[in-house]
């Protein structure tokens, strides 16, 4: 099969011919039709997330059809459409798993990081971390929901019942979360890269009450802010925009250092919290919710062999919405 592989740090992915993965008894083999391109992939390629298993097939927003089923992989049949997210395996035994917090598992393994992912024609996945996808929407639409959507959904839940939410960074996750927040009756304010007119126009199109640069002051106090941009300097900026009792949610898996800031902008029972990974319950809830909104992702598709170009455009801020590799 063809696969784009991460072979050496700080080098482009390489298109290789490799063997189709062999599955274990609890696995399914998936013929990949679409795989989202996520900023986490850049964090892995740039060694900001340490110790990936090399050579590695990246990609953790996988959509495809079941091509083979292990003898213990109940619940799936040949041809079923499934999605595979970032969370690829947990131990089921540690205190985190036992308390419903498997996203914090001591031995977690992640798709496209410790487990080969979806930048390939086939992918292997543990059936317990695969999800049946409903009919009615394309594979390209479902792919970005499997990380951008899921992490955004978890971040929105971490923001509590906040009525006015500021989204810092309006890419794949931000533009999906904005739709869910609007569906729930919340007011969304979008903070983009300064001068990013296309992202601001998309935010307004999706119902944002205001859209501007992250260097601009919020036009009104926020009940919560969610940071998708991996920029630590935005944490004190968001704190200054959040009303007393509000929450700043850091939704990325990696962020540059947070600069020091005066206690007075944290005082007033404001809080800062992070979101780590996702749980299978998050996936089940969001997969059921997304068609009801309905979520509509802004997608630009690329061929498998053009994965490096998709990653470059993501790094340079040239994408509006989400990038997806199309293999269908």
C-alpha positions, 0 to 999 in steps of 0.5 A: 500500500502507499503511505506518507511516512515520517522517517526523520525529524524536521524532514518532509514526509516520504511517500513509500510502498509498505506492507498492508498492516496485519491485524490482531484479534481485537483489531479492524483493518480500515481502507482509508477514504479520508484523513484530516490534517491536524495541527497536532501532526505538525507538533509531532513532525516538529518534535514538539511532541516527543518520542514518536514511534519512527518510521511513523504514518501520521494522521488521527482523523481517519474515515474509512470502510472496514476491510477485515475484522479480528476474531475478537473485534465484535460489533463491526462487519465488512464494509461498515463506515468507521471513524478513528480518532486520536485516542487509540488505546488505553489500559483500562486498569489505572486509576484514571481509566477506572474513574472515567478519565481514560483521556489521562491514562498512564499508558495511553497510546495515540493514533498517528503518534505511537500507532500508525495512522491514516496518511495511508491507504489502509490503517489498523485500529483497535475496534474498541476505539473505532466509531460507527459513523451515520449515513448522510454526510461525506467522508470529507465532512466527517474527517475533521470532526474526529479531532478538531470536532471532538477536542473542540466539543470537550473544550466547550464542555470545559467552558461550562454554561458560559453564554458569551464565548471567545474563540482564539484561533478560528481554524478547523476546531474553532469553526466547528465549535462555533456552530455547536455553540450557536446551536446551543444558544451561546454568543460567539466572538472569534479572535483570529490571527491579526489581519486574517480576513478570510477566517473572520469572514467565515466566522461571521458567516457561521454566526459569530457576533463579532470577529477580529484579530487576537490583538484586539480587545474584546468588545464585551466581557466574556464568560469563557475563552477557548484557546485553539491557537498554540500561543502562550501569550494569548493566555493573559490576553484571554484572561483580560477579556474574561469576566469575573468567575470566567474560565480560560480553556487551553485546548491544544496539546502543545503551546508555547510558554505562557508569559508571566502576568499580574495576579489581578487579571486572574483574581476574581475567581477566574480560572485557567484549565487545559483539555487533554485528549478525549474519551470515548464518551466524548466521541459517542456524544459528539458523533450523535450531536453533529448531524443535529446541529448540523455541523458543516465543515469548511474543507479543502481536500488534498491527494495523499501524495500532497500531504506535505503541501497540506501541512505547509499551508496549515503551518503558514496559516493559508487554510480556511477551515480544515484540510483533509487527505482524500483517498476515496 
